[in-house]
Amino acid sequence: VSQNAIESSGKERTFCALALKMALRQINVKSKPSIICLDEITGKLLGKSVEEFMEFLEIIKTKINKLIIIEHMHPVNYDLMIEVKKDKNLISSLELNY
């Protein structure tokens, strides 16, 4: 299958980027990173695409040790959430939610 990822929709680019990352991880014989960090990965997704992508992430989670997601737009099924909060003096602190 051939797909022009640059001219694709946000959904296609998002799925393509993660699929490519996983494919490269699979064929790399020297290094198999056990952590993937995704920063606001669902920003280009709308409606049902978000649900489809979350299902894709569940599959990815079975193939790597740690999946780190930085997300502001959509709820994510997490094992541990690190929430950044600011106090009245605008000093940040971290809160862990299991």
Distance bins in CASP14 RR format, pairs under 12 A and 6 or more apart:
PFRMAT RR
TARGET T0000
AUTHOR 0000-0000-0000
RMODE 2
METHOD distances of the structure
MODEL  1
1 12 0 0 0 0 0 1 0 0 0 0 0
1 16 0 0 0 0 0 1 0 0 0 0 0
1 19 0 0 0 0 0 1 0 0 0 0 0
2 8 0 0 0 0 0 1 0 0 0 0 0
2 16 0 0 0 0 0 1 0 0 0 0 0
3 9 0 0 0 0 0 1 0 0 0 0 0
3 11 0 0 0 0 0 1 0 0 0 0 0
3 12 1 0 0 1 0 0 0 0 0 0 0
3 13 0 0 0 0 1 0 0 0 0 0 0
3 15 0 0 0 0 1 0 0 0 0 0 0
3 16 1 0 0 1 0 0 0 0 0 0 0
3 17 0 0 0 0 0 1 0 0 0 0 0
3 19 0 0 0 0 1 0 0 0 0 0 0
3 20 0 0 0 0 0 1 0 0 0 0 0
4 12 0 0 0 0 1 0 0 0 0 0 0
4 13 0 0 0 0 0 1 0 0 0 0 0
4 16 0 0 0 0 1 0 0 0 0 0 0
5 11 0 0 0 0 0 1 0 0 0 0 0
5 12 1 0 0 1 0 0 0 0 0 0 0
5 13 1 0 1 0 0 0 0 0 0 0 0
5 14 0 0 0 0 1 0 0 0 0 0 0
5 15 0 0 0 0 1 0 0 0 0 0 0
5 16 1 0 1 0 0 0 0 0 0 0 0
5 17 1 0 0 1 0 0 0 0 0 0 0
5 18 0 0 0 0 0 1 0 0 0 0 0
5 19 0 0 0 0 1 0 0 0 0 0 0
5 20 0 0 0 0 1 0 0 0 0 0 0
6 12 0 0 0 0 0 1 0 0 0 0 0
6 13 1 0 0 1 0 0 0 0 0 0 0
6 16 0 0 0 0 1 0 0 0 0 0 0
6 17 0 0 0 0 0 1 0 0 0 0 0
7 13 0 0 0 0 1 0 0 0 0 0 0
7 16 0 0 0 0 0 1 0 0 0 0 0
8 14 0 0 0 0 1 0 0 0 0 0 0
8 15 0 0 0 0 1 0 0 0 0 0 0
8 16 1 0 0 1 0 0 0 0 0 0 0
8 17 0 0 0 0 0 1 0 0 0 0 0
8 44 0 0 0 0 0 1 0 0 0 0 0
9 15 0 0 0 0 1 0 0 0 0 0 0
9 16 0 0 0 0 0 1 0 0 0 0 0
9 44 1 0 0 1 0 0 0 0 0 0 0
9 45 0 0 0 0 1 0 0 0 0 0 0
9 46 0 0 0 0 1 0 0 0 0 0 0
9 49 0 0 0 0 1 0 0 0 0 0 0
10 16 0 0 0 0 1 0 0 0 0 0 0
10 17 0 0 0 0 1 0 0 0 0 0 0
10 41 0 0 0 0 0 1 0 0 0 0 0
10 42 0 0 0 0 0 1 0 0 0 0 0
10 43 0 0 0 0 1 0 0 0 0 0 0
10 44 1 1 0 0 0 0 0 0 0 0 0
10 45 1 0 0 1 0 0 0 0 0 0 0
10 46 0 0 0 0 1 0 0 0 0 0 0
10 49 0 0 0 0 1 0 0 0 0 0 0
10 50 0 0 0 0 0 1 0 0 0 0 0
10 53 0 0 0 0 0 1 0 0 0 0 0
11 17 0 0 0 0 0 1 0 0 0 0 0
11 18 0 0 0 0 0 1 0 0 0 0 0
11 41 0 0 0 0 0 1 0 0 0 0 0
11 42 0 0 0 0 1 0 0 0 0 0 0
11 43 0 0 0 0 0 1 0 0 0 0 0
11 44 1 0 0 1 0 0 0 0 0 0 0
11 45 1 0 1 0 0 0 0 0 0 0 0
11 46 1 0 0 1 0 0 0 0 0 0 0
11 47 0 0 0 0 1 0 0 0 0 0 0
11 48 0 0 0 0 1 0 0 0 0 0 0
11 49 1 0 1 0 0 0 0 0 0 0 0
11 50 0 0 0 0 1 0 0 0 0 0 0
11 51 0 0 0 0 0 1 0 0 0 0 0
11 52 1 0 0 1 0 0 0 0 0 0 0
11 53 1 0 0 1 0 0 0 0 0 0 0
11 56 0 0 0 0 0 1 0 0 0 0 0
12 18 0 0 0 0 0 1 0 0 0 0 0
12 19 0 0 0 0 0 1 0 0 0 0 0
12 20 0 0 0 0 0 1 0 0 0 0 0
12 44 0 0 0 0 1 0 0 0 0 0 0
12 45 0 0 0 0 0 1 0 0 0 0 0
12 49 0 0 0 0 1 0 0 0 0 0 0
12 52 0 0 0 0 0 1 0 0 0 0 0
12 53 0 0 0 0 0 1 0 0 0 0 0
13 19 0 0 0 0 0 1 0 0 0 0 0
13 20 0 0 0 0 0 1 0 0 0 0 0
13 41 0 0 0 0 0 1 0 0 0 0 0
13 43 0 0 0 0 0 1 0 0 0 0 0
13 44 1 0 0 1 0 0 0 0 0 0 0
13 45 0 0 0 0 1 0 0 0 0 0 0
13 49 0 0 0 0 0 1 0 0 0 0 0
13 53 0 0 0 0 0 1 0 0 0 0 0
14 20 0 0 0 0 0 1 0 0 0 0 0
14 21 0 0 0 0 0 1 0 0 0 0 0
14 38 0 0 0 0 1 0 0 0 0 0 0
14 40 0 0 0 0 0 1 0 0 0 0 0
14 41 1 0 0 1 0 0 0 0 0 0 0
14 42 1 0 0 1 0 0 0 0 0 0 0
14 43 1 0 0 1 0 0 0 0 0 0 0
14 44 1 0 1 0 0 0 0 0 0 0 0
14 45 1 0 0 1 0 0 0 0 0 0 0
14 46 0 0 0 0 0 1 0 0 0 0 0
14 49 1 0 0 1 0 0 0 0 0 0 0
14 50 0 0 0 0 1 0 0 0 0 0 0
14 52 0 0 0 0 1 0 0 0 0 0 0
14 53 1 0 0 1 0 0 0 0 0 0 0
14 54 0 0 0 0 0 1 0 0 0 0 0
14 56 0 0 0 0 1 0 0 0 0 0 0
14 57 0 0 0 0 0 1 0 0 0 0 0
14 74 0 0 0 0 0 1 0 0 0 0 0
15 21 0 0 0 0 0 1 0 0 0 0 0
15 22 0 0 0 0 0 1 0 0 0 0 0
15 41 0 0 0 0 0 1 0 0 0 0 0
15 42 0 0 0 0 0 1 0 0 0 0 0
15 44 0 0 0 0 0 1 0 0 0 0 0
15 45 0 0 0 0 1 0 0 0 0 0 0
15 49 0 0 0 0 1 0 0 0 0 0 0
15 50 0 0 0 0 0 1 0 0 0 0 0
15 52 0 0 0 0 1 0 0 0 0 0 0
15 53 1 0 0 1 0 0 0 0 0 0 0
15 54 0 0 0 0 0 1 0 0 0 0 0
15 55 0 0 0 0 0 1 0 0 0 0 0
15 56 1 0 0 1 0 0 0 0 0 0 0
15 57 0 0 0 0 0 1 0 0 0 0 0
15 59 0 0 0 0 0 1 0 0 0 0 0
15 60 0 0 0 0 0 1 0 0 0 0 0
16 22 0 0 0 0 0 1 0 0 0 0 0
16 23 0 0 0 0 0 1 0 0 0 0 0
16 44 0 0 0 0 0 1 0 0 0 0 0
16 53 0 0 0 0 0 1 0 0 0 0 0
16 56 0 0 0 0 0 1 0 0 0 0 0
17 23 0 0 0 0 0 1 0 0 0 0 0
17 24 0 0 0 0 0 1 0 0 0 0 0
17 36 0 0 0 0 0 1 0 0 0 0 0
17 38 0 0 0 0 1 0 0 0 0 0 0
17 39 0 0 0 0 0 1 0 0 0 0 0
17 41 0 0 0 0 1 0 0 0 0 0 0
17 42 0 0 0 0 0 1 0 0 0 0 0
17 44 0 0 0 0 1 0 0 0 0 0 0
17 45 0 0 0 0 0 1 0 0 0 0 0
17 53 0 0 0 0 0 1 0 0 0 0 0
17 56 0 0 0 0 0 1 0 0 0 0 0
17 60 0 0 0 0 0 1 0 0 0 0 0
18 24 0 0 0 0 0 1 0 0 0 0 0
18 25 0 0 0 0 0 1 0 0 0 0 0
18 36 0 0 0 0 1 0 0 0 0 0 0
18 37 0 0 0 0 0 1 0 0 0 0 0
18 38 1 0 0 1 0 0 0 0 0 0 0
18 41 1 0 0 1 0 0 0 0 0 0 0
18 42 0 0 0 0 0 1 0 0 0 0 0
18 45 0 0 0 0 0 1 0 0 0 0 0
18 52 0 0 0 0 0 1 0 0 0 0 0
18 53 0 0 0 0 1 0 0 0 0 0 0
18 54 0 0 0 0 0 1 0 0 0 0 0
18 56 1 0 0 1 0 0 0 0 0 0 0
18 57 0 0 0 0 1 0 0 0 0 0 0
18 59 0 0 0 0 0 1 0 0 0 0 0
18 60 1 0 0 1 0 0 0 0 0 0 0
18 61 0 0 0 0 0 1 0 0 0 0 0
18 63 0 0 0 0 0 1 0 0 0 0 0
18 64 0 0 0 0 0 1 0 0 0 0 0
18 67 0 0 0 0 0 1 0 0 0 0 0
18 69 0 0 0 0 0 1 0 0 0 0 0
19 25 0 0 0 0 0 1 0 0 0 0 0
19 26 0 0 0 0 0 1 0 0 0 0 0
19 53 0 0 0 0 0 1 0 0 0 0 0
19 56 0 0 0 0 1 0 0 0 0 0 0
19 57 0 0 0 0 0 1 0 0 0 0 0
19 59 0 0 0 0 0 1 0 0 0 0 0
19 60 0 0 0 0 1 0 0 0 0 0 0
19 63 0 0 0 0 0 1 0 0 0 0 0
20 26 0 0 0 0 0 1 0 0 0 0 0
20 27 0 0 0 0 0 1 0 0 0 0 0
20 36 0 0 0 0 0 1 0 0 0 0 0
21 27 0 0 0 0 0 1 0 0 0 0 0
21 28 0 0 0 0 0 1 0 0 0 0 0
21 33 0 0 0 0 1 0 0 0 0 0 0
21 35 0 0 0 0 0 1 0 0 0 0 0
21 36 1 0 0 1 0 0 0 0 0 0 0
21 37 0 0 0 0 0 1 0 0 0 0 0
21 38 0 0 0 0 1 0 0 0 0 0 0
21 41 0 0 0 0 0 1 0 0 0 0 0
21 56 0 0 0 0 0 1 0 0 0 0 0
21 60 0 0 0 0 1 0 0 0 0 0 0
21 63 0 0 0 0 0 1 0 0 0 0 0
21 64 0 0 0 0 1 0 0 0 0 0 0
21 67 0 0 0 0 0 1 0 0 0 0 0
22 28 0 0 0 0 0 1 0 0 0 0 0
22 32 0 0 0 0 0 1 0 0 0 0 0
22 33 0 0 0 0 0 1 0 0 0 0 0
22 36 0 0 0 0 1 0 0 0 0 0 0
22 38 0 0 0 0 0 1 0 0 0 0 0
22 56 0 0 0 0 1 0 0 0 0 0 0
22 57 0 0 0 0 0 1 0 0 0 0 0
22 59 0 0 0 0 1 0 0 0 0 0 0
22 60 1 0 0 1 0 0 0 0 0 0 0
22 61 0 0 0 0 0 1 0 0 0 0 0
22 62 0 0 0 0 0 1 0 0 0 0 0
22 63 1 0 0 1 0 0 0 0 0 0 0
22 64 0 0 0 0 1 0 0 0 0 0 0
22 67 0 0 0 0 0 1 0 0 0 0 0
23 60 0 0 0 0 0 1 0 0 0 0 0
23 63 0 0 0 0 0 1 0 0 0 0 0
24 30 0 0 0 0 0 1 0 0 0 0 0
24 31 0 0 0 0 0 1 0 0 0 0 0
24 32 0 0 0 0 0 1 0 0 0 0 0
24 33 0 0 0 0 1 0 0 0 0 0 0
24 36 0 0 0 0 0 1 0 0 0 0 0
25 31 0 0 0 0 1 0 0 0 0 0 0
25 32 1 0 0 1 0 0 0 0 0 0 0
25 33 1 0 0 1 0 0 0 0 0 0 0
25 34 0 0 0 0 1 0 0 0 0 0 0
25 35 0 0 0 0 0 1 0 0 0 0 0
25 36 0 0 0 0 1 0 0 0 0 0 0
25 60 0 0 0 0 0 1 0 0 0 0 0
25 63 0 0 0 0 1 0 0 0 0 0 0
25 64 1 0 0 1 0 0 0 0 0 0 0
25 65 0 0 0 0 0 1 0 0 0 0 0
26 32 0 0 0 0 1 0 0 0 0 0 0
26 33 0 0 0 0 0 1 0 0 0 0 0
26 60 0 0 0 0 0 1 0 0 0 0 0
26 63 0 0 0 0 1 0 0 0 0 0 0
26 64 0 0 0 0 0 1 0 0 0 0 0
32 63 0 0 0 0 1 0 0 0 0 0 0
32 64 0 0 0 0 1 0 0 0 0 0 0
32 65 0 0 0 0 1 0 0 0 0 0 0
33 63 0 0 0 0 0 1 0 0 0 0 0
33 64 1 0 0 1 0 0 0 0 0 0 0
33 65 0 0 0 0 1 0 0 0 0 0 0
33 66 0 0 0 0 1 0 0 0 0 0 0
33 67 0 0 0 0 0 1 0 0 0 0 0
33 68 0 0 0 0 0 1 0 0 0 0 0
34 61 0 0 0 0 0 1 0 0 0 0 0
34 63 0 0 0 0 1 0 0 0 0 0 0
34 64 1 0 1 0 0 0 0 0 0 0 0
34 65 1 1 0 0 0 0 0 0 0 0 0
34 66 1 0 0 1 0 0 0 0 0 0 0
34 67 0 0 0 0 0 1 0 0 0 0 0
34 68 0 0 0 0 0 1 0 0 0 0 0
35 60 0 0 0 0 0 1 0 0 0 0 0
35 61 0 0 0 0 0 1 0 0 0 0 0
35 64 1 0 0 1 0 0 0 0 0 0 0
35 65 1 0 0 1 0 0 0 0 0 0 0
35 66 1 0 1 0 0 0 0 0 0 0 0
35 67 1 0 0 1 0 0 0 0 0 0 0
35 68 1 0 0 1 0 0 0 0 0 0 0
35 69 0 0 0 0 0 1 0 0 0 0 0
36 57 0 0 0 0 1 0 0 0 0 0 0
36 60 1 0 0 1 0 0 0 0 0 0 0
36 61 0 0 0 0 1 0 0 0 0 0 0
36 63 0 0 0 0 1 0 0 0 0 0 0
36 64 1 0 1 0 0 0 0 0 0 0 0
36 65 0 0 0 0 1 0 0 0 0 0 0
36 66 1 0 0 1 0 0 0 0 0 0 0
36 67 1 0 1 0 0 0 0 0 0 0 0
36 68 1 0 0 1 0 0 0 0 0 0 0
36 69 0 0 0 0 1 0 0 0 0 0 0
36 70 0 0 0 0 0 1 0 0 0 0 0
37 64 0 0 0 0 0 1 0 0 0 0 0
37 66 0 0 0 0 1 0 0 0 0 0 0
37 67 0 0 0 0 1 0 0 0 0 0 0
37 68 1 0 1 0 0 0 0 0 0 0 0
37 69 1 0 0 1 0 0 0 0 0 0 0
37 70 1 0 0 1 0 0 0 0 0 0 0
37 71 0 0 0 0 0 1 0 0 0 0 0
38 53 0 0 0 0 0 1 0 0 0 0 0
38 54 0 0 0 0 0 1 0 0 0 0 0
38 56 0 0 0 0 0 1 0 0 0 0 0
38 57 0 0 0 0 1 0 0 0 0 0 0
38 60 0 0 0 0 1 0 0 0 0 0 0
38 61 0 0 0 0 0 1 0 0 0 0 0
38 64 0 0 0 0 0 1 0 0 0 0 0
38 66 0 0 0 0 0 1 0 0 0 0 0
38 67 1 0 0 1 0 0 0 0 0 0 0
38 68 1 0 0 1 0 0 0 0 0 0 0
38 69 1 0 1 0 0 0 0 0 0 0 0
38 70 1 0 0 1 0 0 0 0 0 0 0
38 71 0 0 0 0 1 0 0 0 0 0 0
38 74 0 0 0 0 0 1 0 0 0 0 0
38 76 0 0 0 0 1 0 0 0 0 0 0
39 68 0 0 0 0 1 0 0 0 0 0 0
39 69 0 0 0 0 1 0 0 0 0 0 0
39 70 1 0 1 0 0 0 0 0 0 0 0
39 71 0 0 0 0 1 0 0 0 0 0 0
39 72 0 0 0 0 1 0 0 0 0 0 0
39 73 0 0 0 0 0 1 0 0 0 0 0
40 69 0 0 0 0 1 0 0 0 0 0 0
40 70 1 0 0 1 0 0 0 0 0 0 0
40 71 1 0 0 1 0 0 0 0 0 0 0
40 72 1 0 0 1 0 0 0 0 0 0 0
40 73 1 0 0 1 0 0 0 0 0 0 0
40 74 0 0 0 0 1 0 0 0 0 0 0
40 76 0 0 0 0 0 1 0 0 0 0 0
41 49 0 0 0 0 0 1 0 0 0 0 0
41 50 0 0 0 0 0 1 0 0 0 0 0
41 53 1 0 0 1 0 0 0 0 0 0 0
41 54 0 0 0 0 0 1 0 0 0 0 0
41 56 0 0 0 0 0 1 0 0 0 0 0
41 57 0 0 0 0 1 0 0 0 0 0 0
41 60 0 0 0 0 0 1 0 0 0 0 0
41 67 0 0 0 0 0 1 0 0 0 0 0
41 68 0 0 0 0 0 1 0 0 0 0 0
41 69 1 0 0 1 0 0 0 0 0 0 0
41 70 0 0 0 0 1 0 0 0 0 0 0
41 71 1 0 0 1 0 0 0 0 0 0 0
41 72 0 0 0 0 0 1 0 0 0 0 0
41 73 0 0 0 0 1 0 0 0 0 0 0
41 74 0 0 0 0 1 0 0 0 0 0 0
41 76 0 0 0 0 1 0 0 0 0 0 0
42 49 0 0 0 0 1 0 0 0 0 0 0
42 50 1 0 1 0 0 0 0 0 0 0 0
42 51 0 0 0 0 0 1 0 0 0 0 0
42 52 0 0 0 0 0 1 0 0 0 0 0
42 53 1 0 0 1 0 0 0 0 0 0 0
42 54 0 0 0 0 1 0 0 0 0 0 0
42 56 0 0 0 0 0 1 0 0 0 0 0
42 57 0 0 0 0 1 0 0 0 0 0 0
42 69 0 0 0 0 1 0 0 0 0 0 0
42 70 0 0 0 0 0 1 0 0 0 0 0
42 71 1 0 0 1 0 0 0 0 0 0 0
42 72 0 0 0 0 1 0 0 0 0 0 0
42 73 1 0 1 0 0 0 0 0 0 0 0
42 74 1 0 1 0 0 0 0 0 0 0 0
42 75 0 0 0 0 1 0 0 0 0 0 0
42 76 0 0 0 0 1 0 0 0 0 0 0
43 49 0 0 0 0 0 1 0 0 0 0 0
43 50 0 0 0 0 1 0 0 0 0 0 0
43 53 0 0 0 0 1 0 0 0 0 0 0
43 69 0 0 0 0 0 1 0 0 0 0 0
43 70 0 0 0 0 0 1 0 0 0 0 0
43 71 0 0 0 0 1 0 0 0 0 0 0
43 72 0 0 0 0 1 0 0 0 0 0 0
43 73 1 0 1 0 0 0 0 0 0 0 0
43 74 1 0 0 1 0 0 0 0 0 0 0
44 50 0 0 0 0 0 1 0 0 0 0 0
44 53 0 0 0 0 1 0 0 0 0 0 0
44 73 0 0 0 0 1 0 0 0 0 0 0
44 74 0 0 0 0 0 1 0 0 0 0 0
45 51 0 0 0 0 1 0 0 0 0 0 0
45 52 0 0 0 0 1 0 0 0 0 0 0
45 53 1 0 1 0 0 0 0 0 0 0 0
45 54 0 0 0 0 1 0 0 0 0 0 0
45 56 0 0 0 0 0 1 0 0 0 0 0
45 57 0 0 0 0 0 1 0 0 0 0 0
45 71 0 0 0 0 0 1 0 0 0 0 0
45 73 0 0 0 0 1 0 0 0 0 0 0
45 74 1 0 0 1 0 0 0 0 0 0 0
46 52 0 0 0 0 0 1 0 0 0 0 0
46 53 0 0 0 0 0 1 0 0 0 0 0
46 73 0 0 0 0 0 1 0 0 0 0 0
46 74 0 0 0 0 0 1 0 0 0 0 0
47 53 0 0 0 0 0 1 0 0 0 0 0
47 54 0 0 0 0 0 1 0 0 0 0 0
47 73 0 0 0 0 0 1 0 0 0 0 0
47 74 0 0 0 0 1 0 0 0 0 0 0
48 54 0 0 0 0 0 1 0 0 0 0 0
48 55 0 0 0 0 0 1 0 0 0 0 0
49 55 0 0 0 0 0 1 0 0 0 0 0
49 56 0 0 0 0 0 1 0 0 0 0 0
49 73 0 0 0 0 0 1 0 0 0 0 0
49 74 0 0 0 0 0 1 0 0 0 0 0
50 56 0 0 0 0 0 1 0 0 0 0 0
50 57 0 0 0 0 0 1 0 0 0 0 0
50 71 0 0 0 0 0 1 0 0 0 0 0
50 73 0 0 0 0 1 0 0 0 0 0 0
50 74 1 0 1 0 0 0 0 0 0 0 0
50 75 0 0 0 0 1 0 0 0 0 0 0
50 76 0 0 0 0 1 0 0 0 0 0 0
50 77 0 0 0 0 0 1 0 0 0 0 0
51 57 0 0 0 0 0 1 0 0 0 0 0
51 58 0 0 0 0 0 1 0 0 0 0 0
51 74 0 0 0 0 1 0 0 0 0 0 0
51 75 0 0 0 0 0 1 0 0 0 0 0
51 76 0 0 0 0 0 1 0 0 0 0 0
51 77 0 0 0 0 0 1 0 0 0 0 0
52 58 0 0 0 0 0 1 0 0 0 0 0
52 59 0 0 0 0 0 1 0 0 0 0 0
52 74 0 0 0 0 0 1 0 0 0 0 0
53 59 0 0 0 0 0 1 0 0 0 0 0
53 60 0 0 0 0 0 1 0 0 0 0 0
53 69 0 0 0 0 0 1 0 0 0 0 0
53 71 0 0 0 0 0 1 0 0 0 0 0
53 73 0 0 0 0 0 1 0 0 0 0 0
53 74 0 0 0 0 1 0 0 0 0 0 0
53 76 0 0 0 0 0 1 0 0 0 0 0
53 77 0 0 0 0 0 1 0 0 0 0 0
54 60 0 0 0 0 0 1 0 0 0 0 0
54 61 0 0 0 0 0 1 0 0 0 0 0
54 67 0 0 0 0 0 1 0 0 0 0 0
54 69 0 0 0 0 0 1 0 0 0 0 0
54 71 0 0 0 0 0 1 0 0 0 0 0
54 74 1 0 0 1 0 0 0 0 0 0 0
54 75 0 0 0 0 1 0 0 0 0 0 0
54 76 1 0 0 1 0 0 0 0 0 0 0
54 77 1 0 0 1 0 0 0 0 0 0 0
54 78 0 0 0 0 0 1 0 0 0 0 0
55 61 0 0 0 0 0 1 0 0 0 0 0
55 62 0 0 0 0 0 1 0 0 0 0 0
55 77 0 0 0 0 0 1 0 0 0 0 0
56 62 0 0 0 0 0 1 0 0 0 0 0
56 63 0 0 0 0 0 1 0 0 0 0 0
56 67 0 0 0 0 0 1 0 0 0 0 0
57 63 0 0 0 0 0 1 0 0 0 0 0
57 64 0 0 0 0 0 1 0 0 0 0 0
57 67 1 0 0 1 0 0 0 0 0 0 0
57 68 0 0 0 0 0 1 0 0 0 0 0
57 69 1 0 0 1 0 0 0 0 0 0 0
57 71 0 0 0 0 0 1 0 0 0 0 0
57 74 0 0 0 0 0 1 0 0 0 0 0
57 76 1 0 0 1 0 0 0 0 0 0 0
57 77 1 0 0 1 0 0 0 0 0 0 0
57 78 0 0 0 0 0 1 0 0 0 0 0
58 64 0 0 0 0 0 1 0 0 0 0 0
58 67 0 0 0 0 1 0 0 0 0 0 0
58 76 0 0 0 0 0 1 0 0 0 0 0
58 77 1 0 0 1 0 0 0 0 0 0 0
58 78 0 0 0 0 0 1 0 0 0 0 0
58 79 0 0 0 0 0 1 0 0 0 0 0
59 67 0 0 0 0 0 1 0 0 0 0 0
60 66 0 0 0 0 0 1 0 0 0 0 0
60 67 1 0 0 1 0 0 0 0 0 0 0
60 68 0 0 0 0 0 1 0 0 0 0 0
60 69 0 0 0 0 0 1 0 0 0 0 0
61 67 1 0 1 0 0 0 0 0 0 0 0
61 68 0 0 0 0 0 1 0 0 0 0 0
61 69 0 0 0 0 0 1 0 0 0 0 0
61 76 0 0 0 0 0 1 0 0 0 0 0
61 77 0 0 0 0 1 0 0 0 0 0 0
61 78 0 0 0 0 0 1 0 0 0 0 0
61 79 0 0 0 0 1 0 0 0 0 0 0
65 79 0 0 0 0 0 1 0 0 0 0 0
66 78 0 0 0 0 0 1 0 0 0 0 0
66 79 0 0 0 0 1 0 0 0 0 0 0
66 80 0 0 0 0 1 0 0 0 0 0 0
67 76 0 0 0 0 1 0 0 0 0 0 0
67 77 0 0 0 0 0 1 0 0 0 0 0
67 78 0 0 0 0 1 0 0 0 0 0 0
67 79 0 0 0 0 1 0 0 0 0 0 0
67 80 0 0 0 0 0 1 0 0 0 0 0
68 76 0 0 0 0 0 1 0 0 0 0 0
68 78 0 0 0 0 0 1 0 0 0 0 0
68 79 0 0 0 0 0 1 0 0 0 0 0
68 80 0 0 0 0 1 0 0 0 0 0 0
68 81 0 0 0 0 0 1 0 0 0 0 0
68 82 0 0 0 0 1 0 0 0 0 0 0
69 75 0 0 0 0 0 1 0 0 0 0 0
69 76 1 0 1 0 0 0 0 0 0 0 0
69 77 0 0 0 0 1 0 0 0 0 0 0
69 78 1 0 0 1 0 0 0 0 0 0 0
69 79 0 0 0 0 0 1 0 0 0 0 0
69 80 0 0 0 0 0 1 0 0 0 0 0
69 81 0 0 0 0 1 0 0 0 0 0 0
69 82 0 0 0 0 0 1 0 0 0 0 0
70 76 0 0 0 0 1 0 0 0 0 0 0
70 78 0 0 0 0 0 1 0 0 0 0 0
70 81 0 0 0 0 0 1 0 0 0 0 0
70 82 0 0 0 0 1 0 0 0 0 0 0
70 83 0 0 0 0 0 1 0 0 0 0 0
70 84 0 0 0 0 1 0 0 0 0 0 0
71 77 0 0 0 0 0 1 0 0 0 0 0
71 78 0 0 0 0 1 0 0 0 0 0 0
71 81 0 0 0 0 1 0 0 0 0 0 0
71 82 0 0 0 0 0 1 0 0 0 0 0
71 83 0 0 0 0 0 1 0 0 0 0 0
72 83 0 0 0 0 0 1 0 0 0 0 0
72 84 0 0 0 0 0 1 0 0 0 0 0
75 81 0 0 0 0 0 1 0 0 0 0 0
76 82 0 0 0 0 0 1 0 0 0 0 0
76 97 0 0 0 0 0 1 0 0 0 0 0
78 96 0 0 0 0 0 1 0 0 0 0 0
78 97 0 0 0 0 1 0 0 0 0 0 0
78 98 0 0 0 0 1 0 0 0 0 0 0
79 96 0 0 0 0 0 1 0 0 0 0 0
79 97 0 0 0 0 0 1 0 0 0 0 0
79 98 1 0 0 1 0 0 0 0 0 0 0
80 94 0 0 0 0 0 1 0 0 0 0 0
80 95 0 0 0 0 0 1 0 0 0 0 0
80 96 1 0 0 1 0 0 0 0 0 0 0
80 97 1 0 0 1 0 0 0 0 0 0 0
80 98 1 0 1 0 0 0 0 0 0 0 0
81 94 0 0 0 0 0 1 0 0 0 0 0
81 95 0 0 0 0 1 0 0 0 0 0 0
81 96 1 0 0 1 0 0 0 0 0 0 0
81 97 1 0 1 0 0 0 0 0 0 0 0
81 98 1 0 0 1 0 0 0 0 0 0 0
82 92 0 0 0 0 0 1 0 0 0 0 0
82 93 0 0 0 0 0 1 0 0 0 0 0
82 94 1 0 1 0 0 0 0 0 0 0 0
82 95 1 0 0 1 0 0 0 0 0 0 0
82 96 1 0 1 0 0 0 0 0 0 0 0
82 97 1 0 0 1 0 0 0 0 0 0 0
82 98 0 0 0 0 0 1 0 0 0 0 0
83 92 0 0 0 0 0 1 0 0 0 0 0
83 93 0 0 0 0 1 0 0 0 0 0 0
83 94 1 0 0 1 0 0 0 0 0 0 0
83 95 1 0 1 0 0 0 0 0 0 0 0
83 96 1 0 0 1 0 0 0 0 0 0 0
83 97 1 0 0 1 0 0 0 0 0 0 0
83 98 0 0 0 0 0 1 0 0 0 0 0
84 90 0 0 0 0 0 1 0 0 0 0 0
84 91 0 0 0 0 0 1 0 0 0 0 0
84 92 1 0 1 0 0 0 0 0 0 0 0
84 93 1 0 0 1 0 0 0 0 0 0 0
84 94 1 0 0 1 0 0 0 0 0 0 0
84 95 1 0 0 1 0 0 0 0 0 0 0
84 96 0 0 0 0 0 1 0 0 0 0 0
84 97 0 0 0 0 0 1 0 0 0 0 0
85 91 0 0 0 0 1 0 0 0 0 0 0
85 92 1 0 0 1 0 0 0 0 0 0 0
85 93 1 0 1 0 0 0 0 0 0 0 0
85 94 1 0 0 1 0 0 0 0 0 0 0
85 95 1 0 1 0 0 0 0 0 0 0 0
85 96 0 0 0 0 0 1 0 0 0 0 0
85 97 0 0 0 0 0 1 0 0 0 0 0
86 92 1 0 1 0 0 0 0 0 0 0 0
86 93 1 0 0 1 0 0 0 0 0 0 0
86 94 0 0 0 0 0 1 0 0 0 0 0
86 95 0 0 0 0 0 1 0 0 0 0 0
87 93 1 0 0 1 0 0 0 0 0 0 0
87 95 0 0 0 0 0 1 0 0 0 0 0
END
